[in-house]
């Protein structure tokens, strides 16, 4: 039977870390907590529970942080479990069966059931999600420079499990909007660095098209008010990625009147300031520029 390390990346997850670890222990031979600076008592709870190994480092983005943690697993097979996710008993049985028989592939997509403020979302584009989370540590690495980086299996030998893990995305709009703003900004920065220009057509059309796809084509309306909110927030997220890209290219910087007010003033002024060329037509040398 193969042994397994469950890696739990976290920061300030006091309300999540205990049930997350309890679910991880359904499959884990080792629980590896990768913390990026918790200050809310998360690591105190980990210490109270016992039986976990803790590593710590500064967080840059999700892919970078998890790629740092993966090689530090004791065992060859790893399962990446975010603090707001849970291993269900059915999923645990499926994973243990693969470990007992010996995995035939190098990585497995894991289906995920997302929750909106405690309610399961089975449609709206959230119902068919599957992520590469169960894989051999020598063959899988995250690719991408944002929190949406995904694992790529170098050998291409991958499959999909049948049972779902649970994902409690957020419990309040305050939690959601914090993530929402960070993700939209990071995606816009990636596009900006790639030289992608903002588009009026995308700014205008992408958001309503995303809502139509989530709410109508992907049957979000069958999830009631939850489905409507999920579809609406996904469309707004689509809009904000384009809006933040426009901001990076076009937004003017707010003037700082305090910087101008604190500039030292010269004690005297000459009749012909040195910064002005007294001979029109000659090359300009040392021309002073006003700061606006």
C-alpha positions in Angstrom: 0.0 0.0 0.0 1.3 3.4 -1.0 1.6 6.1 1.8 0.1 9.6 1.4 0.9 13.1 2.6 -2.0 15.5 2.8 -0.7 19.1 2.3 -2.9 21.8 3.8 -1.8 25.4 2.8 -3.2 27.9 5.2 -3.1 31.4 6.7 -5.5 32.6 9.5 -7.9 29.6 9.2 -9.0 29.4 12.8 -12.5 28.5 11.8 -11.5 25.9 9.2 -8.4 24.2 10.3 -9.8 21.7 12.8 -12.5 20.1 10.6 -10.0 20.2 7.7 -7.4 18.2 9.6 -10.0 15.8 10.9 -11.2 15.1 7.3 -7.6 14.8 6.1 -6.9 12.1 8.6 -9.3 9.8 6.8 -6.6 9.3 4.2 -3.3 10.7 5.5 -0.2 9.0 6.7 1.2 12.4 7.2 -0.6 15.8 7.5 1.7 18.6 6.4 0.6 22.2 7.4 2.1 24.8 5.1 1.5 28.1 6.9 2.1 31.6 5.5 2.0 33.7 8.6 -1.1 32.9 10.7 -1.8 35.3 13.5 -5.3 34.2 14.6 -4.4 31.1 16.6 -4.5 28.7 13.7 -1.2 27.1 14.6 -2.2 26.9 18.3 -5.1 24.7 17.2 -2.8 22.6 15.0 -0.5 22.1 18.0 -3.4 21.2 20.3 -4.6 18.5 17.8 -1.1 17.1 17.5 0.3 14.7 14.9 0.9 17.4 12.2 4.1 18.6 10.7 4.3 22.4 10.2 6.4 24.3 7.7 6.3 28.1 7.3 7.1 30.6 4.5 6.0 33.9 3.1 3.1 33.7 0.6 3.5 35.1 -2.9 0.7 33.3 -4.8 -1.0 29.9 -4.6 1.0 28.1 -7.2 4.4 29.3 -5.9 3.5 28.5 -2.3 2.2 25.0 -3.1 5.2 24.2 -5.3 7.4 25.0 -2.4 5.5 22.7 -0.1 5.1 19.7 -2.4 8.8 18.5 -2.4 8.8 18.6 1.4 6.2 15.9 1.7 7.6 12.7 3.4 5.7 10.4 1.0 5.7 10.1 -2.8 1.9 10.5 -3.2 0.3 13.8 -2.1 -3.2 15.2 -1.8 -3.5 19.1 -1.8 -6.3 20.1 0.5 -7.2 23.8 1.1 -8.3 24.7 4.6 -11.9 25.4 3.4 -12.2 21.9 1.8 -13.2 18.6 3.3 -12.5 15.0 2.4 -15.8 13.1 2.5 -15.9 9.4 3.7 -16.9 8.3 0.2 -13.9 10.1 -1.3 -11.6 8.7 1.4 -12.6 5.2 0.6 -11.9 5.8 -3.1 -8.5 7.3 -2.4 -7.5 4.4 0.0 -8.5 1.9 -2.7 -6.2 3.5 -5.2 -3.4 3.5 -2.6 -3.9 -0.1 -1.7 -4.1 -1.4 -5.3 -1.3 0.9 -6.4 -2.2 3.9 -8.6 -2.2 3.1 -12.3 -1.7 6.8 -13.3 0.4 9.7 -12.0 -2.4 12.0 -11.1 -6.1 12.2 -10.5 -8.6 15.0 -10.9 -10.9 15.3 -7.8 -14.5 16.5 -8.3 -15.5 19.3 -5.9 -18.9 20.3 -4.6 -18.9 24.0 -3.8 -21.0 25.6 -1.1 -22.4 29.2 -1.2 -22.9 30.5 2.4 -23.5 26.9 3.5 -25.7 25.9 0.5 -24.5 23.3 -2.1 -24.3 24.7 -5.6 -24.9 21.9 -8.1 -25.2 24.0 -11.3 -24.3 27.6 -12.4 -21.0 26.4 -13.6 -19.9 25.2 -10.2 -21.4 21.7 -10.4 -18.9 20.0 -12.7 -15.7 21.3 -11.2 -12.7 18.9 -10.9 -9.1 19.8 -9.8 -5.8 17.9 -10.0 -5.2 17.3 -6.2 -4.1 13.7 -5.9 -0.8 12.9 -7.6 2.7 11.7 -7.4 4.9 14.5 -6.1 7.6 14.0 -8.7 5.3 14.4 -11.6 2.9 17.2 -10.6 3.6 21.0 -10.3 1.4 24.1 -10.3 1.6 26.2 -13.4 0.5 29.8 -13.4 1.3 33.1 -11.5 -2.1 33.7 -9.8 -4.2 32.0 -7.2 -5.9 30.1 -10.0 -2.8 28.1 -10.9 -3.5 24.5 -11.6 -1.4 21.3 -11.3 0.0 19.9 -14.5 1.1 16.3 -14.7 4.4 16.2 -16.6 3.9 12.7 -18.0 0.3 13.4 -19.1 -0.8 10.2 -17.4 -3.8 11.3 -15.4 -7.4 10.3 -14.6 -10.4 11.3 -12.6 -11.9 10.1 -9.3 -15.6 9.7 -9.0 -16.3 10.9 -5.4 -16.4 14.6 -4.5 -14.6 16.6 -1.8 -16.5 19.5 -0.3 -15.5 23.2 -0.7 -17.0 25.8 1.7 -16.0 28.8 -0.4 -17.2 31.6 1.8 -19.8 32.3 4.5 -20.3 36.1 4.0 -20.0 38.6 1.2 -17.2 40.2 3.1 -15.1 37.1 2.7 -16.1 36.7 -0.9 -15.4 40.2 -2.0 -11.9 40.1 -0.5 -11.0 37.1 -2.6 -12.9 38.5 -5.6 -10.9 41.7 -5.6 -7.6 39.9 -5.2 -8.3 37.5 -8.0 -9.6 40.2 -10.4 -6.5 42.3 -9.8 -4.0 39.5 -10.2 -5.6 38.3 -13.5 -5.6 41.9 -14.8 -1.9 42.2 -13.9 -1.1 39.0 -15.8 -2.9 40.3 -18.8 -1.2 43.7 -18.5 2.3 42.1 -18.3 1.4 40.1 -21.4 0.6 43.4 -23.2 -3.1 42.7 -23.6 -5.1 45.8 -24.3 -8.5 46.6 -22.7 -11.5 46.2 -25.1 -14.7 48.1 -25.0 -16.5 45.1 -26.5 -15.3 42.7 -23.8 -16.0 45.3 -21.1 -19.6 45.6 -22.4 -20.5 42.0 -23.5 -18.4 39.5 -21.5 -20.3 40.0 -18.2 -23.9 39.6 -19.5 -22.7 36.6 -21.7 -21.2 35.0 -18.6 -24.5 35.5 -16.7 -26.5 34.0 -19.5 -24.2 31.0 -19.7 -24.2 30.4 -15.9 -27.9 31.1 -15.2 -29.5 29.8 -18.4 -27.2 27.4 -20.2 -25.7 25.8 -17.1 -29.1 25.7 -15.3 -28.3 28.1 -12.5 -32.0 29.0 -12.2 -32.7 25.5 -10.8 -30.6 26.4 -7.8 -33.1 29.2 -6.9 -31.8 32.4 -5.3 -28.5 30.8 -4.6 -28.0 30.1 -8.3 -29.0 33.6 -9.2 -26.5 35.1 -6.8 -23.7 32.8 -7.9 -24.4 33.5 -11.6 -24.5 37.3 -10.9 -21.3 37.3 -9.0 -19.5 35.3 -11.7 -20.6 37.8 -14.3 -19.5 40.7 -12.1 -16.1 39.1 -11.6 -15.8 38.8 -15.4 -16.6 42.5 -15.7 -14.1 43.5 -13.0 -11.2 41.6 -14.6 -11.7 43.7 -17.8 -12.3 46.9 -15.7 -9.1 46.4 -13.7 -7.2 45.8 -17.0 -8.5 49.2 -18.2 -7.5 50.7 -14.9 -3.9 49.5 -15.3 -3.6 51.0 -18.8 -5.6 54.2 -18.4 -6.3 55.3 -14.9 -4.8 58.6 -13.9 -2.8 58.9 -10.7 -4.4 60.9 -8.0 -2.4 64.1 -7.3 -0.7 64.3 -3.9 -1.1 68.0 -2.7 0.8 67.2 0.5 3.9 66.3 -1.5 3.8 69.7 -3.3 3.1 71.5 -0.1 6.2 70.1 1.6 8.6 71.0 -1.2 11.3 73.5 0.1 10.9 76.9 -1.5 14.0 78.8 -2.8 15.0 81.9 -0.8 15.6 84.2 -3.8 14.8 84.2 -7.5 17.2 85.6 -10.1 16.0 87.7 -13.0 16.8 84.9 -15.4 16.3 81.5 -13.8 19.0 79.0 -14.6 16.3 76.5 -15.7 15.2 78.7 -18.6 17.2 78.9 -21.8 17.8 82.7 -22.6 18.5 81.9 -26.2 15.4 80.7 -28.1 16.2 78.1 -30.6 19.2 76.7 -28.8 19.2 73.2 -27.3 17.3 73.0 -24.1 19.5 72.2 -21.1 18.3 71.5 -17.6 14.7 72.6 -18.2 12.8 72.3 -14.9 9.4 70.5 -15.1 6.6 71.4 -12.8 5.2 68.6 -10.7 1.4 68.2 -11.0 
